[in-house]
Amino acid sequence: MANPHAFGRSDDFASNLALQLEDLPVLERILCVMETDFAACFRSGFIAESPRKLRRLLQYFAAVCGSAEYPPVRCNAPEFSAVIGVKGDVQPCFFISGPAGARIAGDTDIDRVLNSDSMSALRQSIRAGSRDECTTCVCSLYRDPANFEDLLLR
């Protein structure tokens, strides 16, 4: 919600798309009920996200409303995935634009684009925590590197 690129927006957006301050106690009550009434569904994995991760969303929306800090982000999505836009633009993740010229067109080799010096440098800046977009990211997709070591990009 705090990122202008979320949900395919390309222009300025109204921040009132997010939950409002008065909505947060309602969400908190819903989360409390879910944690008790659906405990077995969380344990079995039928509900994919943990109560802890769902509570992170509560903190995220509180931050959007200005009443809390954004939750810390632990993300390594650009190490195992990429976003290719409809026009062929390649991005390391949905919320960070790719470097100039990172585009697949015609017979362009995706490996060459993903492993270009500019894309590698961009992923390095993400790993170093120097991208502002990451501080307000709701995604926070983290995978254990042991599970994708052979697929790591430079």
N, C-alpha and C positions, 0 to 999 in steps of 0.2 A: 504494500500500500504506500510506503514511503518512497518508493522508487518510481520515477516517471515512466519507466519502460514496462512496469508490471502490467500484465493483462493486455499487452499489445498497444498501450497508449504511446503516441508519438508527440503529443502536445502537452501543454500544462494540464494539470488535472485538479479537481477539487478534492481537498483532503477529507471532506465529509463522506467520502466513499467508504472510509474505514469505520469500524465500531467507534462510537462516541463514548465519552467518559461515563455517561449514565448506563451504557450497555455493559460495562465491565463487570459490575456485580452480578448481572444476569448470567454472563458467560462463566463466571467463577462458580455460581451455584450449579449450573449445568455440568461443569467439570467435576464438581464434588459428587453429584448424583451418579455420573457416569463411572467414576472411580469405584464406587461401592456397588452399584447395581450391575455393572458389567465387568467386574473384576476378572471373572473367568474368561471373558472374551479378550481382555487384554493379555492375560497369561497364555492363552492358547495361540495368540497371534491373529485371531479373527479380526480384532481391531488392530490395524497395523502399527499405528503410532502409540507410543507409551503415554501414560498420564503425564509424565514429566515433560515430554515434548509438547503435548497439548497445552500444558501450563506455560510453556515458553511462548506460545501464541498469545496468551493472556498478557504476559509481560510486554510482548511486542506491541500489542494494541494500546497498552497503557503508555508506552513510549511514544507512539504515534500521537496520542492525546496530550503528551507533554507531562505526564504524571509519573514517569519512571525512566530509567535508562534502558536503552535497547539491550536485549540479552546478548551475551557474547556469542560470536559466530565461530563455529568450527566447521569449515567447509573445504573440501578438496575436489569438488565437482569438476573443475577444469582439468584435473589430472586424468579423468577417465571418461569425460564426455565433452561434447561441443554442441553448439546450436548453429544450425544452418537455416538462415532466413529464406523466405520465398524468392528473393532476388539473388540468392547465392552468397550473401554476406555470411562470414563465419565468425562466431563469437565464442569466447572460452566458456561463457555461461549466459543465461538469459538476461542478466542484469548488467553485464559489462560489454560494451561494444568492442568488436575486434579491431585490430590495427588497420590502418588505411591499406587498401589493396588486398585484404584477406577475403577473397571472393572466389567462389567456384563458378567458372563459366566455361561452357563447352566441355573440352576434354581436360580441364584443370584437374590435377591430381590432388585429392583431398589430403593425402599424406604430406605432400609438399607444402600445402597451406598450413596445416596444423603444426608442422615442424619447422616452419620458417623462423628466421631469427627474431622477427618482430612478434610473432605469436609466442615463441618460447620466452622472450623477455616479458611479455605481458603476463604469462602464467607465473613467472618468477616474482613479479611485483605483487601478484595475488597471494602467493605463498608467503611472501615477506610481510603481508598485512598492510601494504601501503596504498590500497585502493579504498577510497571513501565509500564507494558503493557497497562494500562488504559490511560496513558498520550498521547499515540499516536493512540488511537483507533478511527476509523471512525464510528463505529456503534452507540455508545451513545444512546442505547435504554432505554428509561425511561417510566415507566408506573406508574400511580397514585396508590400508595399503597392501597387506599380505594377500588380500583377495584379488588384487589386480596388478601385482608387481610386473608381470610380463606385458601389461598394456600401458604402462606409464608413458606419457609423452614427455619430451624434454622440457 
